[in-house]
Amino acid sequence: MRLIAIAIAAVTAMLAGPASAQQWPARSVKLIVPYPAGGNVDSAARIVADKLQEKLGQPFIIENKAGAGGMIAGEAFAKSAPDGYTLFVGANGPVLFATEINKRDAYNWKKDFLPISTISMTPLVLEVHPSVQANNFKEFIDLAKREPGKLTMASPGPGTTNHLLSELMQSNLDLQWVTAHYRGNAPAINDLLGGQVQFAFDQLTVSLQHIKAGLFRALAVTSPHRLKSLPDVPTFTELGYKDFDGQTFTGLFAPAGTPAPVVDKLHETLVAILKDPGVVDKFEKLGGEAVAMTPDEFRAYLEREDAKWIPVVRKANIKAD
C-alpha cells in the first residue's frame, strides 16, 4: 500500500507542475531592472509591464536594483525561484559584460538566464560638438588620424556598449583618443554640450533632442538601416564599417528551469504587445525600435554578441572602477 501511495503522489506531482504553470500568473509578478528609474532599460520595462498586466490580469511590478554595472540585479535574479514570478529586464552590460568587468563569477547568462524575447533595440549615434571640424565620418576619421590623442570621447562608464564601440573602432582603424568616463549618460552629455569633450557614441534615446536642436552633429548610426528620426544620417554599414553595429538591446528573461508553459505564455503575450501600434510608437518616440525574437533567436543573438564583445573587453583590459 505504501508503494502505491508513493506512486500516486509522484504521478500527482507530475500532473500538478504543468497544470499550475498553465494557470500562471496567479499573483503579482516582479520585473527586476538593473538600473535606476528613468533610463532606457527602465522605460522599456515600464512600457511592457503595463501591457503585461493588462493582458494577463495580474500586477507586473518594477523593482529597480542598480549597482555594479547591473551585476547586483543580475545576481539577485539568478538566485530567484524559477516559477515565473520573478523576471529580469536586462541589457548588454548586466547580461553579457558585468561579471567579466567586475571579475566576479556571480552568474553566467548561458546557464542562469532563460531568454524569453528581446523587447527593443536602441542604436548608438556618433555625435560631435559643433566646434569639431568634421562634417561627416570620413572627416572625423581623418581628424583623429591627423591628431592622435587630441580628441576626447565622453563615455557613460567603463564596459558600456558606448565604451566598447569606441574601443573596437580605435583597435580596428588604428586610432587613438582620450576616453573620459562618467557615471552615466547625463553627466557625459552635459560635458559634451559644454564642449569640455569633443564627441560621444550615445544612445539615440538620450541624444536625439540635442541633435534636433543643432547642439550636436550626428555623423553615423549603428542601426542596420537609416532611422526615421535621422533620415540624413548614414549607418556605419553603408559607410563600409559593418563591424560597428553595436546596439543596446533590452530583453526579458526568466530564471533557468522556469516551466515551458510559462515561457511560452510570456513569449506569446510579449510578441503581441510589441506589435501593438501604440507600443511601437512609444519606442520610436524614445529613439528605439520594438523588436521581438523567439527564445532560440534571442539566445543565438546573445551568443553572437558575447563572441564579439567579450574579446574587446579583454583586449582593452576593461575593469570596474
C-alpha positions as CSV (number, residue, x, y, z in Angstrom):
1,M,0.0,0.0,0.0
2,R,2.8,2.4,0.9
3,L,4.4,1.9,-2.6
4,I,1.1,2.5,-4.2
5,A,0.7,5.7,-2.2
6,I,4.2,6.9,-3.2
7,A,3.4,6.1,-6.9
8,I,0.1,8.0,-6.7
9,A,1.9,11.0,-5.1
10,A,4.6,11.0,-7.8
11,V,2.0,11.0,-10.6
12,T,0.0,13.7,-8.9
13,A,3.2,15.9,-8.6
14,M,4.0,15.4,-12.3
15,L,0.5,16.4,-13.3
16,A,0.4,19.4,-10.9
17,G,3.5,21.0,-12.3
18,P,2.2,21.7,-15.8
19,A,-1.3,22.5,-14.5
20,S,0.0,25.2,-12.2
21,A,2.2,26.5,-14.9
22,Q,-0.8,26.8,-17.2
23,Q,-2.6,28.8,-14.6
24,W,0.3,31.3,-14.4
25,P,0.1,34.1,-13.3
26,A,-2.0,33.6,-10.2
27,R,-0.4,36.6,-8.3
28,S,1.8,39.6,-8.9
29,V,5.0,39.2,-11.0
30,K,8.2,41.1,-10.2
31,L,10.3,42.6,-13.0
32,I,13.9,43.3,-11.8
33,V,15.5,46.2,-13.6
34,P,19.3,46.6,-13.2
35,Y,19.3,50.4,-13.5
36,P,17.7,53.4,-11.7
37,A,14.3,54.7,-12.9
38,G,14.2,56.9,-16.0
39,G,16.8,55.3,-18.2
40,N,16.5,53.3,-21.4
41,V,16.0,49.9,-19.8
42,D,13.6,51.2,-17.1
43,S,11.5,52.9,-19.8
44,A,11.3,49.7,-21.8
45,A,10.4,47.7,-18.7
46,R,7.6,50.1,-17.8
47,I,6.1,50.1,-21.3
48,V,5.8,46.3,-21.4
49,A,4.9,45.9,-17.7
50,D,1.7,48.0,-18.2
51,K,0.7,45.8,-21.2
52,L,1.6,42.5,-19.5
53,Q,-0.6,43.5,-16.6
54,E,-3.4,44.4,-18.9
55,K,-3.3,41.2,-20.9
56,L,-2.5,38.7,-18.1
57,G,-4.7,40.2,-15.3
58,Q,-2.0,40.4,-12.6
59,P,0.2,43.3,-11.4
60,F,3.7,43.4,-13.0
61,I,5.8,45.3,-10.5
62,I,9.1,47.1,-11.4
63,E,11.9,46.7,-8.9
64,N,14.9,48.9,-9.7
65,K,18.1,47.3,-8.3
66,A,21.0,49.4,-9.6
67,G,24.7,48.9,-8.9
68,A,27.9,47.3,-10.1
69,G,27.0,47.8,-13.7
70,G,23.8,45.8,-13.2
71,M,25.5,42.8,-11.6
72,I,23.7,43.3,-8.2
73,A,20.4,42.9,-10.0
74,G,21.7,40.0,-12.2
75,E,22.9,38.1,-9.1
76,A,19.6,38.6,-7.3
77,F,17.7,37.4,-10.3
78,A,19.9,34.4,-10.9
79,K,19.1,33.2,-7.3
80,S,15.3,33.6,-7.7
81,A,12.9,30.7,-7.9
82,P,12.1,29.5,-11.4
83,D,8.4,29.9,-11.0
84,G,7.6,32.7,-13.4
85,Y,7.1,35.3,-10.6
86,T,10.5,36.9,-10.8
87,L,11.6,38.1,-14.2
88,F,14.6,40.2,-15.4
89,V,14.6,43.1,-17.9
90,G,18.2,43.1,-18.9
91,A,20.5,44.8,-21.4
92,N,24.0,44.3,-22.8
93,G,26.0,45.3,-19.8
94,P,24.3,43.4,-17.0
95,V,23.7,40.3,-19.1
96,L,26.9,39.9,-21.0
97,F,29.7,42.1,-19.6
98,A,29.2,42.9,-15.9
99,T,30.7,39.7,-14.4
100,E,33.7,39.9,-16.8
101,I,34.4,43.6,-16.0
102,N,33.9,43.1,-12.2
103,K,35.9,39.9,-12.2
104,R,33.2,38.0,-10.2
105,D,31.7,34.7,-11.2
106,A,28.3,35.8,-9.7
107,Y,26.3,34.3,-12.6
108,N,26.5,33.2,-16.1
109,W,23.7,34.1,-18.5
110,K,24.2,30.9,-20.5
111,K,23.3,28.7,-17.6
112,D,21.3,31.0,-15.2
113,F,19.2,33.1,-17.6
114,L,16.4,31.8,-19.9
115,P,15.9,34.2,-22.8
116,I,12.2,35.0,-23.5
117,S,12.5,37.7,-26.2
118,T,14.1,40.9,-27.0
119,I,11.9,44.0,-26.2
120,S,13.7,46.8,-28.0
121,M,16.8,47.8,-29.9
122,T,18.3,51.2,-29.5
123,P,21.0,52.3,-31.9
124,L,24.0,54.4,-30.9
125,V,24.9,57.6,-32.7
126,L,28.4,59.0,-33.2
127,E,27.9,62.7,-32.4
128,V,30.4,65.6,-32.2
129,H,30.3,69.0,-30.6
130,P,29.8,71.7,-33.3
131,S,33.3,73.0,-32.6
132,V,34.8,69.8,-34.1
133,Q,36.0,70.3,-37.6
134,A,34.3,67.2,-39.1
135,N,31.0,67.3,-41.0
136,N,31.0,63.5,-41.8
137,F,32.5,60.3,-40.7
138,K,35.5,60.4,-43.1
139,E,36.4,63.9,-41.9
140,F,36.2,62.6,-38.3
141,I,38.5,59.7,-39.0
142,D,40.9,61.9,-40.9
143,L,41.0,64.3,-37.9
144,A,41.5,61.5,-35.4
145,K,44.4,60.2,-37.5
146,R,46.0,63.6,-38.0
147,E,45.9,64.5,-34.3
148,P,46.1,61.2,-32.3
149,G,45.2,61.6,-28.7
150,K,43.7,65.1,-29.1
151,L,40.0,64.2,-29.2
152,T,38.2,63.2,-26.0
153,M,35.2,60.8,-26.1
154,A,32.6,61.1,-23.3
155,S,31.7,57.6,-22.0
156,P,28.8,56.9,-19.6
157,G,31.0,54.3,-17.9
158,P,33.5,51.5,-18.4
159,G,32.1,48.5,-20.1
160,T,29.1,50.1,-21.5
161,T,28.2,49.5,-25.2
162,N,29.2,53.1,-25.9
163,H,32.7,52.4,-24.4
164,L,33.1,49.1,-26.1
165,L,32.2,50.5,-29.6
166,S,34.8,53.2,-29.0
167,E,37.5,50.6,-28.1
168,L,36.6,48.5,-31.1
169,M,36.8,51.4,-33.5
170,Q,40.2,52.5,-32.1
171,S,41.5,49.0,-32.5
172,N,40.1,48.3,-35.9
173,L,41.0,51.6,-37.5
174,D,44.3,52.2,-35.6
175,L,43.0,55.4,-34.0
176,Q,43.7,56.9,-30.6
177,W,41.7,59.3,-28.5
178,V,41.2,60.0,-24.8
179,T,38.2,58.3,-23.0
180,A,36.6,60.3,-20.2
181,H,34.4,58.0,-18.1
182,Y,31.3,59.5,-16.4
183,R,28.8,58.0,-14.0
184,G,26.0,57.7,-16.6
185,N,24.8,59.3,-19.7
186,A,23.6,62.6,-18.2
187,P,26.9,64.0,-16.9
188,A,28.7,62.8,-20.1
189,I,26.2,64.6,-22.3
190,N,26.4,67.7,-20.1
191,D,30.1,68.0,-20.7
192,L,29.6,67.4,-24.4
193,L,27.0,70.1,-24.5
194,G,29.5,72.4,-22.8
195,G,32.4,71.5,-25.1
196,Q,34.6,70.0,-22.4
197,V,34.8,66.9,-24.5
198,Q,34.5,66.6,-28.3
199,F,32.4,63.6,-29.1
200,A,30.4,60.6,-27.9
201,F,28.8,57.4,-29.0
202,D,25.5,57.7,-27.4
203,Q,22.0,56.0,-27.3
204,L,19.7,57.9,-29.5
205,T,17.1,58.0,-26.7
206,V,19.5,60.3,-24.9
207,S,20.8,62.5,-27.7
208,L,18.0,62.9,-30.3
209,Q,16.7,66.1,-28.8
210,H,20.1,67.7,-28.8
211,I,20.8,66.6,-32.4
212,K,17.4,68.0,-33.5
213,A,18.3,71.3,-31.7
214,G,21.6,71.6,-33.5
215,L,23.6,71.2,-30.4
216,F,25.4,68.1,-31.6
217,R,26.3,67.0,-35.2
218,A,25.4,63.4,-35.9
219,L,27.8,61.6,-38.2
220,A,26.7,57.9,-38.3
221,V,24.3,55.5,-36.5
222,T,24.8,51.8,-35.6
223,S,21.4,50.7,-36.7
224,P,21.0,48.2,-39.7
225,H,19.0,50.8,-41.6
226,R,18.6,54.6,-41.6
227,L,16.4,55.9,-38.9
228,K,13.1,57.8,-39.5
229,S,14.2,60.3,-36.8
230,L,17.5,61.0,-38.6
231,P,17.0,60.2,-42.3
232,D,20.0,62.1,-43.4
233,V,22.5,60.3,-41.1
234,P,24.1,57.3,-42.7
235,T,24.6,53.9,-41.0
236,F,28.1,52.6,-40.3
237,T,27.2,49.6,-42.6
238,E,26.5,51.8,-45.6
239,L,29.8,53.6,-45.0
240,G,31.6,50.3,-45.2
241,Y,32.1,49.6,-41.5
242,K,29.7,46.7,-40.8
243,D,31.5,45.7,-37.6
244,F,30.5,48.9,-35.9
245,D,26.9,47.7,-35.5
246,G,26.6,47.9,-31.7
247,Q,23.1,48.5,-30.4
248,T,21.7,48.5,-26.9
249,F,19.1,45.7,-26.5
250,T,16.5,45.3,-23.8
251,G,15.2,41.8,-23.3
252,L,13.0,39.7,-21.0
253,F,14.5,36.8,-19.1
254,A,13.2,34.1,-16.7
255,P,15.4,32.1,-14.4
256,A,16.7,28.9,-15.8
257,G,14.3,26.0,-15.1
258,T,11.1,28.0,-15.5
259,P,8.4,25.7,-16.8
260,A,7.9,25.7,-20.6
261,P,4.2,26.7,-20.4
262,V,5.1,29.9,-18.5
263,V,7.9,30.7,-21.0
264,D,5.5,30.0,-24.0
265,K,2.8,32.2,-22.5
266,L,5.2,35.0,-21.7
267,H,6.7,34.9,-25.2
268,E,3.3,34.8,-26.9
269,T,2.0,37.7,-24.9
270,L,5.1,39.8,-25.3
271,V,5.2,39.3,-29.1
272,A,1.6,40.5,-29.3
273,I,2.5,43.6,-27.1
274,L,5.4,44.5,-29.3
275,K,3.2,44.5,-32.4
276,D,0.7,46.9,-30.8
277,P,0.9,50.2,-32.8
278,G,0.8,52.2,-29.5
279,V,3.8,50.4,-28.1
280,V,5.7,50.6,-31.4
281,D,5.1,54.4,-31.3
282,K,6.3,54.7,-27.7
283,F,9.6,53.1,-28.6
284,E,10.0,55.2,-31.7
285,K,9.5,58.3,-29.7
286,L,12.2,57.2,-27.4
287,G,14.6,56.6,-30.3
288,G,14.3,52.8,-30.2
289,E,12.6,50.0,-32.1
290,A,10.2,47.4,-30.6
291,V,11.7,44.1,-31.6
292,A,10.5,40.6,-30.7
293,M,12.6,37.4,-31.1
294,T,11.9,33.8,-30.4
295,P,13.8,32.3,-27.4
296,D,16.1,30.5,-29.7
297,E,16.7,33.6,-31.8
298,F,17.4,35.6,-28.7
299,R,19.8,33.1,-27.4
300,A,21.6,33.0,-30.8
301,Y,21.8,36.8,-30.8
302,L,23.3,36.8,-27.3
303,E,25.9,34.2,-28.3
304,R,27.0,36.4,-31.2
305,E,27.2,39.5,-29.1
306,D,29.1,37.6,-26.4
307,A,31.6,36.3,-29.0
308,K,32.0,39.8,-30.5
309,W,32.3,42.0,-27.4
310,I,34.0,39.9,-24.7
311,P,37.3,39.8,-26.6
312,V,37.0,43.6,-26.9
313,V,36.6,43.8,-23.1
314,R,39.7,41.6,-22.5
315,K,41.9,43.2,-25.2
316,A,41.2,46.7,-23.8
317,N,41.6,45.3,-20.2
318,I,38.4,47.0,-19.1
319,K,37.8,46.7,-15.4
320,A,35.2,48.2,-12.9
321,D,36.3,51.3,-11.0
